[in-house]
Amino acid sequence: MAIKTLGYFTNNEFVQSVTDKYYPVYNPSTGEQIAQMPRCTTAEVAKVIDNAHEAYKKWSRVPVIKRVQILYKVRELLIEHMDELTELCATEHGKNLDESKGDILKAKEGTELACSMPSLLQGESLMDASSGYDTVLYRMPLGVFAGISPFNFPAMIPMGWMTPVCIACGNTIVLKVAGATPMTSLRIAELYREAGLPDGVLNIVSCDRNDTQELISNDKIVGVSFVGSTKVGRYIYETAAKYGKRVQCLCEAKNHALVLEDAALDRTAAGIINATYGCAGERCMALPVVVVQESIADKLVAKLVELSKNVKVGPAYDKDTKLGPVYSAEHKKSVCDWIQKGVDEGAKLVLDGRNVKVKGYENGFYVGPTILDNVTPEMTVGQREIFGPVLCVKRVKNFEEGLAIMNANPFANGSVIYTQNGYYAREFVRYTDGGMVGVNVGIPVPVGFFSFTGHKQSFFGDLHCLGRDSFKFFTDSKTVTTHWFDEHEKKQTSVSTWDGTI
């Protein structure tokens, strides 16, 4: 198979990089390399930022109603090309077809949020804020934003969370997409071009960490939106803030679910299986840990093992596949190493997915459903993010012990409780550290009209992505106070210290 050399995207054109360094793009289902994405040079990244800066001068003056007309067209094109984009995402990432379609639908959802900007950007006003003085607050665009996105959602994150709201607010954007999964984002960029987006408003590069520094230090970048590891997120947050930029960094997670003895066991187990193995566990809202009351632990584990054995592992684009491959050979090794780490730490391996084989796809990057039981608080396997189809089971005596174990984790993206008890559900919602909470919901990700509200080391910043936080992040407030002189005041020769504003 010929390996396609991809270009970076700027001024509505694909440009071949001068670099001799490339990221390989694989089909994880087969293990074959299908493309290569350039590691753009520092000079190329700087030039793309310049293009975005020039585009901002005109784009920021386009009325918001006209900006969102383009996004309405983008939405229609996403729907029109849904099948193509779904297959492309499945091919380059490894999600099954249903999950890949969801990735595209989430990009559409973010686009729909952005289409509501004429209402969200209306600001505030008050006549006679002080006698004869009227005050209006406007939401103003800022300039060029950098979006740094991870490998695991090549449509939803760069083209749903970052781009639509950013440009609807009148800004321009330079996306650094993951070198391993760039093709879906690049294809959607073509749809933006087809929709009529002007040159330079949306730009896409991929580069290594040294050249990424240009995105967080360049004077023409006003803000950074990042999704990735906590280590890198903390660095970007600290560094970009040092350069005076606004920053939001969405980082790692180790989401826990507390299962109480009154839970509806069959439905609870089904929900856990979906939340743990969906997207091969490669999502920050996966459910890699279950904290279960001892009185029902054996029953729950037995049911989870039974259901896990029936999860079909296979190539992403097989319509019957429930669990596709992880995205790379290196990541497969990392997941398998974590499983062994759990065994070495003393966990009981009740289901081992390390040696799973898929007939006809023996070179794919597959890890089967895996369950580690009797995981205790001091074990790192139950504390650190694995990002694979691995479930850790922690056993506790009661609600209070379970909640304490969950809140001891340094990450707090999501947390879940399975129970039919309203009192405990309410106590959990009130006292869990998790920023996105599920009551009998295994993946408590809110729809895009609400913000994605991670806490603790899962998020660094002040304003989250999506929801009302999103347009506040991508705009600045400007207040205008107006006063008109009557005939008497025109003749005054003195003004109070506060100029009438108190």
PATIDO-597392 format. One record per residue (C-alpha): x, y, z. Coordinates in steps of 0.1 Angstrom, whole numbers. Layout:
% residues N
<r><x>X</x><y>Y</y><z>Z</z></r>
...
END
This chain:
% residues 502
<r><x>0</x><y>0</y><z>0</z></r>
<r><x>13</x><y>35</y><z>-10</z></r>
<r><x>19</x><y>57</y><z>20</z></r>
<r><x>3</x><y>91</y><z>15</z></r>
<r><x>23</x><y>122</y><z>25</z></r>
<r><x>0</x><y>147</y><z>41</z></r>
<r><x>4</x><y>185</y><z>42</z></r>
<r><x>-4</x><y>211</y><z>68</z></r>
<r><x>-34</x><y>234</y><z>62</z></r>
<r><x>-32</x><y>272</y><z>60</z></r>
<r><x>-49</x><y>299</y><z>39</z></r>
<r><x>-73</x><y>272</y><z>28</z></r>
<r><x>-45</x><y>252</y><z>11</z></r>
<r><x>-26</x><y>221</y><z>18</z></r>
<r><x>11</x><y>228</y><z>19</z></r>
<r><x>39</x><y>203</y><z>17</z></r>
<r><x>64</x><y>209</y><z>46</z></r>
<r><x>101</x><y>213</y><z>40</z></r>
<r><x>108</x><y>190</y><z>69</z></r>
<r><x>124</x><y>156</y><z>66</z></r>
<r><x>107</x><y>144</y><z>98</z></r>
<r><x>72</x><y>128</y><z>97</z></r>
<r><x>48</x><y>112</y><z>121</z></r>
<r><x>36</x><y>78</y><z>108</z></r>
<r><x>-2</x><y>73</y><z>106</z></r>
<r><x>-13</x><y>37</y><z>110</z></r>
<r><x>-44</x><y>17</y><z>105</z></r>
<r><x>-46</x><y>2</y><z>140</z></r>
<r><x>-68</x><y>-26</y><z>128</z></r>
<r><x>-42</x><y>-40</y><z>105</z></r>
<r><x>-10</x><y>-24</y><z>119</z></r>
<r><x>-1</x><y>-10</y><z>84</z></r>
<r><x>11</x><y>25</y><z>79</z></r>
<r><x>-12</x><y>44</y><z>56</z></r>
<r><x>1</x><y>80</y><z>57</z></r>
<r><x>26</x><y>103</y><z>72</z></r>
<r><x>21</x><y>138</y><z>87</z></r>
<r><x>49</x><y>164</y><z>87</z></r>
<r><x>65</x><y>176</y><z>118</z></r>
<r><x>64</x><y>212</y><z>108</z></r>
<r><x>94</x><y>234</y><z>114</z></r>
<r><x>94</x><y>264</y><z>138</z></r>
<r><x>95</x><y>287</y><z>108</z></r>
<r><x>64</x><y>270</y><z>92</z></r>
<r><x>45</x><y>272</y><z>125</z></r>
<r><x>54</x><y>309</y><z>128</z></r>
<r><x>43</x><y>316</y><z>92</z></r>
<r><x>9</x><y>299</y><z>99</z></r>
<r><x>4</x><y>320</y><z>130</z></r>
<r><x>11</x><y>351</y><z>108</z></r>
<r><x>-15</x><y>339</y><z>83</z></r>
<r><x>-40</x><y>335</y><z>111</z></r>
<r><x>-31</x><y>370</y><z>125</z></r>
<r><x>-37</x><y>386</y><z>91</z></r>
<r><x>-70</x><y>368</y><z>87</z></r>
<r><x>-82</x><y>380</y><z>121</z></r>
<r><x>-81</x><y>416</y><z>110</z></r>
<r><x>-109</x><y>410</y><z>85</z></r>
<r><x>-127</x><y>381</y><z>101</z></r>
<r><x>-132</x><y>399</y><z>134</z></r>
<r><x>-151</x><y>426</y><z>116</z></r>
<r><x>-175</x><y>401</y><z>99</z></r>
<r><x>-209</x><y>404</y><z>117</z></r>
<r><x>-216</x><y>373</y><z>139</z></r>
<r><x>-247</x><y>365</y><z>120</z></r>
<r><x>-227</x><y>361</y><z>88</z></r>
<r><x>-200</x><y>341</y><z>106</z></r>
<r><x>-225</x><y>315</y><z>118</z></r>
<r><x>-240</x><y>312</y><z>84</z></r>
<r><x>-208</x><y>295</y><z>74</z></r>
<r><x>-210</x><y>272</y><z>104</z></r>
<r><x>-246</x><y>263</y><z>95</z></r>
<r><x>-232</x><y>252</y><z>61</z></r>
<r><x>-204</x><y>233</y><z>79</z></r>
<r><x>-231</x><y>215</y><z>99</z></r>
<r><x>-249</x><y>204</y><z>68</z></r>
<r><x>-216</x><y>192</y><z>52</z></r>
<r><x>-208</x><y>171</y><z>83</z></r>
<r><x>-242</x><y>154</y><z>79</z></r>
<r><x>-237</x><y>150</y><z>42</z></r>
<r><x>-203</x><y>134</y><z>47</z></r>
<r><x>-211</x><y>115</y><z>78</z></r>
<r><x>-204</x><y>80</y><z>65</z></r>
<r><x>-171</x><y>90</y><z>48</z></r>
<r><x>-159</x><y>108</y><z>80</z></r>
<r><x>-170</x><y>79</y><z>102</z></r>
<r><x>-150</x><y>54</y><z>81</z></r>
<r><x>-120</x><y>77</y><z>80</z></r>
<r><x>-120</x><y>81</y><z>118</z></r>
<r><x>-124</x><y>44</y><z>123</z></r>
<r><x>-95</x><y>37</y><z>99</z></r>
<r><x>-70</x><y>61</y><z>114</z></r>
<r><x>-79</x><y>57</y><z>151</z></r>
<r><x>-94</x><y>23</y><z>157</z></r>
<r><x>-127</x><y>32</y><z>172</z></r>
<r><x>-156</x><y>10</y><z>160</z></r>
<r><x>-180</x><y>24</y><z>136</z></r>
<r><x>-206</x><y>34</y><z>162</z></r>
<r><x>-180</x><y>52</y><z>183</z></r>
<r><x>-164</x><y>68</y><z>152</z></r>
<r><x>-198</x><y>81</y><z>141</z></r>
<r><x>-203</x><y>95</y><z>176</z></r>
<r><x>-169</x><y>113</y><z>173</z></r>
<r><x>-183</x><y>131</y><z>142</z></r>
<r><x>-217</x><y>138</y><z>158</z></r>
<r><x>-199</x><y>154</y><z>187</z></r>
<r><x>-181</x><y>177</y><z>162</z></r>
<r><x>-215</x><y>185</y><z>148</z></r>
<r><x>-228</x><y>192</y><z>183</z></r>
<r><x>-200</x><y>217</y><z>190</z></r>
<r><x>-208</x><y>234</y><z>156</z></r>
<r><x>-245</x><y>237</y><z>166</z></r>
<r><x>-234</x><y>254</y><z>199</z></r>
<r><x>-214</x><y>278</y><z>179</z></r>
<r><x>-243</x><y>286</y><z>157</z></r>
<r><x>-261</x><y>301</y><z>187</z></r>
<r><x>-234</x><y>328</y><z>191</z></r>
<r><x>-257</x><y>356</y><z>179</z></r>
<r><x>-277</x><y>350</y><z>211</z></r>
<r><x>-248</x><y>341</y><z>234</z></r>
<r><x>-227</x><y>372</y><z>225</z></r>
<r><x>-255</x><y>397</y><z>231</z></r>
<r><x>-238</x><y>410</y><z>262</z></r>
<r><x>-256</x><y>431</y><z>289</z></r>
<r><x>-269</x><y>466</y><z>293</z></r>
<r><x>-284</x><y>489</y><z>319</z></r>
<r><x>-300</x><y>523</y><z>313</z></r>
<r><x>-294</x><y>547</y><z>342</z></r>
<r><x>-267</x><y>526</y><z>358</z></r>
<r><x>-262</x><y>560</y><z>374</z></r>
<r><x>-285</x><y>589</y><z>369</z></r>
<r><x>-282</x><y>598</y><z>332</z></r>
<r><x>-254</x><y>573</y><z>326</z></r>
<r><x>-260</x><y>541</y><z>305</z></r>
<r><x>-237</x><y>511</y><z>305</z></r>
<r><x>-234</x><y>484</y><z>279</z></r>
<r><x>-211</x><y>453</y><z>281</z></r>
<r><x>-200</x><y>438</y><z>248</z></r>
<r><x>-182</x><y>405</y><z>242</z></r>
<r><x>-153</x><y>411</y><z>219</z></r>
<r><x>-130</x><y>388</y><z>199</z></r>
<r><x>-94</x><y>385</y><z>210</z></r>
<r><x>-72</x><y>374</y><z>181</z></r>
<r><x>-54</x><y>342</y><z>172</z></r>
<r><x>-59</x><y>311</y><z>195</z></r>
<r><x>-39</x><y>279</y><z>195</z></r>
<r><x>-57</x><y>246</y><z>199</z></r>
<r><x>-35</x><y>216</y><z>209</z></r>
<r><x>-55</x><y>184</y><z>205</z></r>
<r><x>-48</x><y>147</y><z>214</z></r>
<r><x>-50</x><y>116</y><z>193</z></r>
<r><x>-81</x><y>101</y><z>208</z></r>
<r><x>-109</x><y>122</y><z>193</z></r>
<r><x>-97</x><y>135</y><z>159</z></r>
<r><x>-131</x><y>151</y><z>152</z></r>
<r><x>-148</x><y>160</y><z>184</z></r>
<r><x>-120</x><y>178</y><z>202</z></r>
<r><x>-103</x><y>200</y><z>175</z></r>
<r><x>-134</x><y>204</y><z>153</z></r>
<r><x>-161</x><y>204</y><z>180</z></r>
<r><x>-147</x><y>217</y><z>212</z></r>
<r><x>-121</x><y>242</y><z>198</z></r>
<r><x>-127</x><y>255</y><z>163</z></r>
<r><x>-164</x><y>263</y><z>160</z></r>
<r><x>-169</x><y>285</y><z>190</z></r>
<r><x>-135</x><y>301</y><z>186</z></r>
<r><x>-142</x><y>313</y><z>151</z></r>
<r><x>-178</x><y>320</y><z>157</z></r>
<r><x>-167</x><y>345</y><z>183</z></r>
<r><x>-146</x><y>363</y><z>156</z></r>
<r><x>-112</x><y>348</y><z>164</z></r>
<r><x>-89</x><y>327</y><z>142</z></r>
<r><x>-73</x><y>295</y><z>152</z></r>
<r><x>-41</x><y>274</y><z>146</z></r>
<r><x>-47</x><y>238</y><z>155</z></r>
<r><x>-19</x><y>215</y><z>164</z></r>
<r><x>-34</x><y>181</y><z>157</z></r>
<r><x>-19</x><y>147</y><z>168</z></r>
<r><x>5</x><y>134</y><z>143</z></r>
<r><x>-9</x><y>99</y><z>147</z></r>
<r><x>-45</x><y>108</y><z>138</z></r>
<r><x>-46</x><y>139</y><z>116</z></r>
<r><x>-67</x><y>128</y><z>86</z></r>
<r><x>-102</x><y>133</y><z>100</z></r>
<r><x>-94</x><y>169</y><z>111</z></r>
<r><x>-78</x><y>177</y><z>77</z></r>
<r><x>-108</x><y>164</y><z>59</z></r>
<r><x>-132</x><y>185</y><z>80</z></r>
<r><x>-110</x><y>215</y><z>73</z></r>
<r><x>-118</x><y>209</y><z>36</z></r>
<r><x>-154</x><y>210</y><z>45</z></r>
<r><x>-149</x><y>244</y><z>62</z></r>
<r><x>-133</x><y>256</y><z>30</z></r>
<r><x>-162</x><y>243</y><z>10</z></r>
<r><x>-186</x><y>261</y><z>33</z></r>
<r><x>-169</x><y>294</y><z>25</z></r>
<r><x>-146</x><y>301</y><z>54</z></r>
<r><x>-121</x><y>328</y><z>44</z></r>
<r><x>-84</x><y>321</y><z>41</z></r>
<r><x>-64</x><y>319</y><z>73</z></r>
<r><x>-93</x><y>316</y><z>97</z></r>
<r><x>-87</x><y>279</y><z>103</z></r>
<r><x>-52</x><y>265</y><z>101</z></r>
<r><x>-39</x><y>230</y><z>110</z></r>
<r><x>-3</x><y>219</y><z>117</z></r>
<r><x>15</x><y>191</y><z>135</z></r>
<r><x>48</x><y>195</y><z>151</z></r>
<r><x>70</x><y>182</y><z>179</z></r>
<r><x>72</x><y>196</y><z>214</z></r>
<r><x>101</x><y>220</y><z>207</z></r>
<r><x>81</x><y>236</y><z>178</z></r>
<r><x>49</x><y>235</y><z>199</z></r>
<r><x>67</x><y>261</y><z>221</z></r>
<r><x>60</x><y>286</y><z>193</z></r>
<r><x>23</x><y>282</y><z>198</z></r>
<r><x>24</x><y>290</y><z>235</z></r>
<r><x>50</x><y>318</y><z>233</z></r>
<r><x>44</x><y>337</y><z>201</z></r>
<r><x>32</x><y>372</y><z>207</z></r>
<r><x>4</x><y>369</y><z>182</z></r>
<r><x>-12</x><y>340</y><z>201</z></r>
<r><x>-37</x><y>353</y><z>226</z></r>
<r><x>-49</x><y>321</y><z>242</z></r>
<r><x>-43</x><y>283</y><z>243</z></r>
<r><x>-69</x><y>255</y><z>245</z></r>
<r><x>-52</x><y>221</y><z>253</z></r>
<r><x>-63</x><y>186</y><z>258</z></r>
<r><x>-38</x><y>159</y><z>268</z></r>
<r><x>-17</x><y>146</y><z>297</z></r>
<r><x>-16</x><y>163</y><z>330</z></r>
<r><x>22</x><y>167</y><z>329</z></r>
<r><x>21</x><y>185</y><z>296</z></r>
<r><x>-11</x><y>204</y><z>305</z></r>
<r><x>5</x><y>218</y><z>337</z></r>
<r><x>36</x><y>229</y><z>317</z></r>
<r><x>14</x><y>246</y><z>290</z></r>
<r><x>-7</x><y>263</y><z>316</z></r>
<r><x>22</x><y>276</y><z>335</z></r>
<r><x>42</x><y>287</y><z>304</z></r>
<r><x>14</x><y>302</y><z>284</z></r>
<r><x>2</x><y>321</y><z>315</z></r>
<r><x>37</x><y>334</y><z>319</z></r>
<r><x>35</x><y>349</y><z>285</z></r>
<r><x>2</x><y>366</y><z>294</z></r>
<r><x>-21</x><y>343</y><z>275</z></r>
<r><x>-55</x><y>329</y><z>287</z></r>
<r><x>-53</x><y>291</y><z>290</z></r>
<r><x>-76</x><y>261</y><z>295</z></r>
<r><x>-60</x><y>227</y><z>299</z></r>
<r><x>-81</x><y>195</y><z>300</z></r>
<r><x>-60</x><y>167</y><z>313</z></r>
<r><x>-59</x><y>131</y><z>326</z></r>
<r><x>-85</x><y>113</y><z>346</z></r>
<r><x>-91</x><y>81</y><z>366</z></r>
<r><x>-128</x><y>81</y><z>369</z></r>
<r><x>-144</x><y>59</y><z>396</z></r>
<r><x>-179</x><y>44</y><z>400</z></r>
<r><x>-193</x><y>36</y><z>434</z></r>
<r><x>-216</x><y>6</y><z>433</z></r>
<r><x>-239</x><y>2</y><z>463</z></r>
<r><x>-255</x><y>-30</y><z>473</z></r>
<r><x>-290</x><y>-18</y><z>463</z></r>
<r><x>-279</x><y>-11</y><z>427</z></r>
<r><x>-298</x><y>-28</y><z>398</z></r>
<r><x>-270</x><y>-53</y><z>392</z></r>
<r><x>-277</x><y>-64</y><z>356</z></r>
<r><x>-282</x><y>-28</y><z>343</z></r>
<r><x>-253</x><y>-16</y><z>364</z></r>
<r><x>-229</x><y>-42</y><z>350</z></r>
<r><x>-240</x><y>-34</y><z>314</z></r>
<r><x>-233</x><y>3</y><z>320</z></r>
<r><x>-199</x><y>-4</y><z>334</z></r>
<r><x>-189</x><y>-26</y><z>305</z></r>
<r><x>-199</x><y>2</y><z>281</z></r>
<r><x>-182</x><y>29</y><z>300</z></r>
<r><x>-150</x><y>9</y><z>305</z></r>
<r><x>-144</x><y>-6</y><z>271</z></r>
<r><x>-160</x><y>20</y><z>249</z></r>
<r><x>-134</x><y>36</y><z>226</z></r>
<r><x>-110</x><y>9</y><z>239</z></r>
<r><x>-108</x><y>30</y><z>271</z></r>
<r><x>-90</x><y>57</y><z>252</z></r>
<r><x>-111</x><y>86</y><z>266</z></r>
<r><x>-108</x><y>108</y><z>296</z></r>
<r><x>-144</x><y>100</y><z>306</z></r>
<r><x>-139</x><y>62</y><z>305</z></r>
<r><x>-147</x><y>43</y><z>336</z></r>
<r><x>-115</x><y>24</y><z>346</z></r>
<r><x>-123</x><y>19</y><z>383</z></r>
<r><x>-153</x><y>4</y><z>401</z></r>
<r><x>-156</x><y>8</y><z>439</z></r>
<r><x>-181</x><y>-18</y><z>450</z></r>
<r><x>-196</x><y>-28</y><z>484</z></r>
<r><x>-182</x><y>-61</y><z>497</z></r>
<r><x>-217</x><y>-76</y><z>501</z></r>
<r><x>-222</x><y>-77</y><z>463</z></r>
<r><x>-186</x><y>-76</y><z>451</z></r>
<r><x>-183</x><y>-113</y><z>441</z></r>
<r><x>-217</x><y>-112</y><z>422</z></r>
<r><x>-207</x><y>-80</y><z>404</z></r>
<r><x>-172</x><y>-92</y><z>394</z></r>
<r><x>-186</x><y>-125</y><z>381</z></r>
<r><x>-212</x><y>-107</y><z>360</z></r>
<r><x>-186</x><y>-83</y><z>347</z></r>
<r><x>-163</x><y>-112</y><z>337</z></r>
<r><x>-192</x><y>-129</y><z>319</z></r>
<r><x>-202</x><y>-98</y><z>300</z></r>
<r><x>-166</x><y>-90</y><z>291</z></r>
<r><x>-160</x><y>-124</y><z>276</z></r>
<r><x>-189</x><y>-116</y><z>252</z></r>
<r><x>-174</x><y>-83</y><z>240</z></r>
<r><x>-164</x><y>-89</y><z>203</z></r>
<r><x>-129</x><y>-76</y><z>196</z></r>
<r><x>-122</x><y>-69</y><z>160</z></r>
<r><x>-113</x><y>-43</y><z>133</z></r>
<r><x>-128</x><y>-9</y><z>137</z></r>
<r><x>-147</x><y>-10</y><z>104</z></r>
<r><x>-165</x><y>-43</y><z>110</z></r>
<r><x>-200</x><y>-35</y><z>120</z></r>
<r><x>-201</x><y>-63</y><z>146</z></r>
<r><x>-170</x><y>-50</y><z>164</z></r>
<r><x>-176</x><y>-38</y><z>199</z></r>
<r><x>-140</x><y>-33</y><z>210</z></r>
<r><x>-115</x><y>-21</y><z>184</z></r>
<r><x>-77</x><y>-18</y><z>187</z></r>
<r><x>-58</x><y>8</y><z>206</z></r>
<r><x>-43</x><y>35</y><z>184</z></r>
<r><x>-6</x><y>24</y><z>182</z></r>
<r><x>18</x><y>-5</y><z>189</z></r>
<r><x>36</x><y>17</y><z>215</z></r>
<r><x>3</x><y>23</y><z>233</z></r>
<r><x>-6</x><y>-14</y><z>232</z></r>
<r><x>27</x><y>-21</y><z>250</z></r>
<r><x>20</x><y>6</y><z>276</z></r>
<r><x>-14</x><y>-8</y><z>284</z></r>
<r><x>0</x><y>-44</y><z>287</z></r>
<r><x>28</x><y>-31</y><z>309</z></r>
<r><x>2</x><y>-15</y><z>332</z></r>
<r><x>-17</x><y>-48</y><z>334</z></r>
<r><x>15</x><y>-65</y><z>345</z></r>
<r><x>22</x><y>-37</y><z>369</z></r>
<r><x>-12</x><y>-44</y><z>385</z></r>
<r><x>-3</x><y>-81</y><z>389</z></r>
<r><x>31</x><y>-72</y><z>404</z></r>
<r><x>14</x><y>-49</y><z>429</z></r>
<r><x>-8</x><y>-77</y><z>441</z></r>
<r><x>-41</x><y>-73</y><z>422</z></r>
<r><x>-60</x><y>-104</y><z>411</z></r>
<r><x>-61</x><y>-108</y><z>373</z></r>
<r><x>-95</x><y>-123</y><z>367</z></r>
<r><x>-96</x><y>-116</y><z>330</z></r>
<r><x>-65</x><y>-111</y><z>309</z></r>
<r><x>-68</x><y>-94</y><z>274</z></r>
<r><x>-31</x><y>-91</y><z>266</z></r>
<r><x>-30</x><y>-121</y><z>243</z></r>
<r><x>-62</x><y>-116</y><z>223</z></r>
<r><x>-59</x><y>-125</y><z>186</z></r>
<r><x>-81</x><y>-113</y><z>158</z></r>
<r><x>-82</x><y>-137</y><z>128</z></r>
<r><x>-70</x><y>-120</y><z>97</z></r>
<r><x>-58</x><y>-90</y><z>116</z></r>
<r><x>-29</x><y>-105</y><z>136</z></r>
<r><x>-7</x><y>-74</y><z>132</z></r>
<r><x>-34</x><y>-50</y><z>146</z></r>
<r><x>-30</x><y>-33</y><z>180</z></r>
<r><x>-55</x><y>-52</y><z>200</z></r>
<r><x>-60</x><y>-55</y><z>237</z></r>
<r><x>-89</x><y>-75</y><z>250</z></r>
<r><x>-112</x><y>-68</y><z>280</z></r>
<r><x>-92</x><y>-70</y><z>312</z></r>
<r><x>-103</x><y>-70</y><z>348</z></r>
<r><x>-81</x><y>-66</y><z>379</z></r>
<r><x>-98</x><y>-74</y><z>412</z></r>
<r><x>-89</x><y>-66</y><z>448</z></r>
<r><x>-71</x><y>-34</y><z>438</z></r>
<r><x>-62</x><y>-15</y><z>470</z></r>
<r><x>-56</x><y>23</y><z>474</z></r>
<r><x>-18</x><y>21</y><z>474</z></r>
<r><x>-16</x><y>4</y><z>440</z></r>
<r><x>-7</x><y>27</y><z>412</z></r>
<r><x>-27</x><y>7</y><z>387</z></r>
<r><x>-58</x><y>20</y><z>404</z></r>
<r><x>-46</x><y>56</y><z>406</z></r>
<r><x>-29</x><y>64</y><z>373</z></r>
<r><x>-45</x><y>68</y><z>339</z></r>
<r><x>-39</x><y>36</y><z>317</z></r>
<r><x>-61</x><y>47</y><z>287</z></r>
<r><x>-70</x><y>12</y><z>277</z></r>
<r><x>-97</x><y>-15</y><z>281</z></r>
<r><x>-87</x><y>-23</y><z>317</z></r>
<r><x>-111</x><y>-23</y><z>347</z></r>
<r><x>-98</x><y>-21</y><z>383</z></r>
<r><x>-121</x><y>-33</y><z>411</z></r>
<r><x>-118</x><y>-19</y><z>446</z></r>
<r><x>-138</x><y>-34</y><z>474</z></r>
<r><x>-152</x><y>-13</y><z>503</z></r>
<r><x>-175</x><y>-18</y><z>533</z></r>
<r><x>-198</x><y>11</y><z>529</z></r>
<r><x>-207</x><y>44</y><z>511</z></r>
<r><x>-184</x><y>65</y><z>533</z></r>
<r><x>-154</x><y>44</y><z>527</z></r>
<r><x>-161</x><y>43</y><z>490</z></r>
<r><x>-165</x><y>81</y><z>487</z></r>
<r><x>-133</x><y>86</y><z>506</z></r>
<r><x>-113</x><y>63</y><z>483</z></r>
<r><x>-127</x><y>81</y><z>452</z></r>
<r><x>-119</x><y>116</y><z>465</z></r>
<r><x>-83</x><y>106</y><z>474</z></r>
<r><x>-75</x><y>103</y><z>437</z></r>
<r><x>-57</x><y>133</y><z>423</z></r>
<r><x>-79</x><y>134</y><z>392</z></r>
<r><x>-115</x><y>145</y><z>392</z></r>
<r><x>-129</x><y>146</y><z>357</z></r>
<r><x>-159</x><y>123</y><z>363</z></r>
<r><x>-174</x><y>102</y><z>391</z></r>
<r><x>-204</x><y>79</y><z>391</z></r>
<r><x>-227</x><y>62</y><z>416</z></r>
<r><x>-250</x><y>32</y><z>409</z></r>
<r><x>-278</x><y>31</y><z>435</z></r>
<r><x>-315</x><y>32</y><z>438</z></r>
<r><x>-312</x><y>51</y><z>471</z></r>
<r><x>-320</x><y>88</y><z>467</z></r>
<r><x>-303</x><y>98</y><z>499</z></r>
<r><x>-270</x><y>83</y><z>490</z></r>
<r><x>-273</x><y>96</y><z>455</z></r>
<r><x>-278</x><y>132</y><z>468</z></r>
<r><x>-249</x><y>129</y><z>493</z></r>
<r><x>-227</x><y>116</y><z>465</z></r>
<r><x>-235</x><y>145</y><z>441</z></r>
<r><x>-228</x><y>170</y><z>469</z></r>
<r><x>-196</x><y>156</y><z>482</z></r>
<r><x>-178</x><y>139</y><z>453</z></r>
<r><x>-148</x><y>157</y><z>439</z></r>
<r><x>-157</x><y>148</y><z>404</z></r>
<r><x>-166</x><y>176</y><z>381</z></r>
<r><x>-190</x><y>156</y><z>359</z></r>
<r><x>-212</x><y>134</y><z>380</z></r>
<r><x>-233</x><y>104</y><z>369</z></r>
<r><x>-262</x><y>89</y><z>389</z></r>
<r><x>-267</x><y>56</y><z>372</z></r>
<r><x>-249</x><y>71</y><z>342</z></r>
<r><x>-216</x><y>55</y><z>334</z></r>
<r><x>-203</x><y>82</y><z>310</z></r>
<r><x>-217</x><y>115</y><z>325</z></r>
<r><x>-205</x><y>137</y><z>297</z></r>
<r><x>-231</x><y>165</y><z>294</z></r>
<r><x>-243</x><y>176</y><z>259</z></r>
<r><x>-223</x><y>205</y><z>245</z></r>
<r><x>-246</x><y>232</y><z>257</z></r>
<r><x>-232</x><y>225</y><z>292</z></r>
<r><x>-195</x><y>229</y><z>299</z></r>
<r><x>-170</x><y>200</y><z>303</z></r>
<r><x>-162</x><y>206</y><z>339</z></r>
<r><x>-132</x><y>186</y><z>351</z></r>
<r><x>-117</x><y>193</y><z>385</z></r>
<r><x>-84</x><y>190</y><z>404</z></r>
<r><x>-55</x><y>177</y><z>382</z></r>
<r><x>-79</x><y>170</y><z>354</z></r>
<r><x>-82</x><y>207</y><z>346</z></r>
<r><x>-60</x><y>238</y><z>348</z></r>
<r><x>-77</x><y>271</y><z>341</z></r>
<r><x>-107</x><y>292</y><z>349</z></r>
<r><x>-131</x><y>287</y><z>320</z></r>
<r><x>-140</x><y>252</y><z>307</z></r>
<r><x>-147</x><y>242</y><z>272</z></r>
<r><x>-182</x><y>241</y><z>257</z></r>
<r><x>-213</x><y>255</y><z>273</z></r>
<r><x>-214</x><y>292</y><z>285</z></r>
<r><x>-178</x><y>290</y><z>296</z></r>
<r><x>-167</x><y>285</y><z>260</z></r>
<r><x>-177</x><y>318</y><z>245</z></r>
<r><x>-164</x><y>336</y><z>276</z></r>
<r><x>-130</x><y>319</y><z>271</z></r>
<r><x>-129</x><y>330</y><z>235</z></r>
<r><x>-140</x><y>366</y><z>240</z></r>
<r><x>-131</x><y>395</y><z>263</z></r>
<r><x>-155</x><y>419</y><z>281</z></r>
<r><x>-157</x><y>455</y><z>271</z></r>
<r><x>-180</x><y>479</y><z>290</z></r>
<r><x>-190</x><y>512</y><z>275</z></r>
<r><x>-206</x><y>540</y><z>297</z></r>
<r><x>-224</x><y>568</y><z>279</z></r>
<r><x>-237</x><y>601</y><z>291</z></r>
<r><x>-252</x><y>630</y><z>271</z></r>
<r><x>-252</x><y>666</y><z>283</z></r>
<r><x>-284</x><y>685</y><z>286</z></r>
<r><x>-284</x><y>723</y><z>281</z></r>
<r><x>-277</x><y>730</y><z>318</z></r>
<r><x>-248</x><y>706</y><z>320</z></r>
<r><x>-232</x><y>719</y><z>288</z></r>
<r><x>-224</x><y>751</y><z>308</z></r>
<r><x>-209</x><y>734</y><z>338</z></r>
<r><x>-172</x><y>740</y><z>344</z></r>
<r><x>-165</x><y>715</y><z>371</z></r>
<r><x>-169</x><y>677</y><z>373</z></r>
<r><x>-170</x><y>655</y><z>403</z></r>
<r><x>-142</x><y>630</y><z>410</z></r>
<r><x>-163</x><y>601</y><z>399</z></r>
<r><x>-178</x><y>619</y><z>369</z></r>
<r><x>-213</x><y>611</y><z>380</z></r>
<r><x>-209</x><y>573</y><z>379</z></r>
<r><x>-218</x><y>569</y><z>416</z></r>
END
